Amino acid sequence: MENAVETIQASKLNPKFRERVAGLLKNYDFAQCLTCGMCTAGCPYSDIHENNDPRKFLRKINLGMEEEVFADPYIWYCTMCERCTIECPMGINMAVVTRTMRGQFDKDKIPGYMQTIAREHIESGNQMNVGQVDYEETLEWIQDEMREELEDPEFTIPLNKKGAKYFYGFNARDIKIYANELQTTLKIFYAAGIDYTISTKRWDATNISLFTGHNDDFNAISQPIWEEFIKLGCEQFIVTECGHAFRSMKWGQRMFWKGEMFPIRHILELLNELVKEGKLKLDPEAITELVTYHDPCNTARKEGVWEAPRELAKSFIKNFVDMNPNGKMNYCCGAGGGGMAMPEFNEKRKAKGKRKVDQVVETGAEIVIVPCHNCIDQFNDLNKWYPDTKGKSKNMHMCTLMERALILPEKE
């Protein structure tokens, strides 16, 4: 069988294309690429399916192959996890390049339903298009449930509290689908006795435009929640267990926020701090299963949060084991870069996920802590797609596992 040969025709090259891309990237220098292939070697998925080679994609840009660049499915296959970037000797960030190229597509040409999510988020204030009445009724329902569970008829969710120390931003799934998980988190806040608030106006910290590359949509989505934080005069912005929500808030603030900077922290950083200070008590005998931890790319590699979650896990989990690799070097679960919102690429997402399945199986863990909504949906899909591993591990957020070990304060 003859090997296919790709022919580069000089007459079709656009020598100005590289400069145009550099301009879009604010003159970020990606032209220093050595074509060494370390990015491709570092990508866990370059050998999993076709058209997933970062080196080839960057070469097309540098050579001025404009037509081929925009026709390359790599733009959408890439999970933007930055695993290739940490291997690059020149530090070229392929996720930045990929996001920028995505942003050149007309919004009606973006695959899947990412743009629908962006539009609905702009219109309703949240990515699940939850109406105001439904939102407030769900909070009221959670409050009633907690009063009964805590045997505290005076318990009240602090809404729109000015001057609260912590402003809590979360994922719309916690209202639309997983209200029990929001209830669990608020129960942990109650046990720790922290001063926090939830806004009834802007509360969804996610931003799908992190993946579409359209900065006008990104600003339309995130600016209002930052403004709500300032309006309420809170001290710290706490983001739920959602990798892309955390990345959107942190990266977005650095890129687009024009006001005074304020602390944005991951909830697991806060909970670890509360445990170390003795404000949050967990039973070290409650969890007997073997447990491992998945590092979401947006939380760990991109924003540097991987040590605090492990400290927290080890504070109440007797049998903890890490995946290999982990932390900064972790493998993407395969659903990053908006992959969950592009169902036409499900087979690629499934193929990528097998590498993560193998990682989990190798640990022998019964429980996988998955502190990210997109990641946990991917993990649950992988249990269905690979039935030979189904039932070998249970996937849950850290807060859900913590609830099993939570020691509530004694009532006076």
PyMOL commands that set and color helices and strands:
alter all, ss='L'
color gray80, all
select helices_A, chain A and resi 10-12+17-24+38-42+54-63+66-71+74-77+85-87+94-102+107-109+114-124+132-150+173-176+179-192+209-212+215-232+243-256+267-276+307-316+327-329+339-341+343-363+373-385+387-389+398-405
alter helices_A, ss='H'
color red, helices_A
select strands_A, chain A and resi 166-169+196-197+236-239+264-266+287-293+317-320+367-369+394-396
alter strands_A, ss='S'
color yellow, strands_A
deselect
rebuild
show_as cartoon
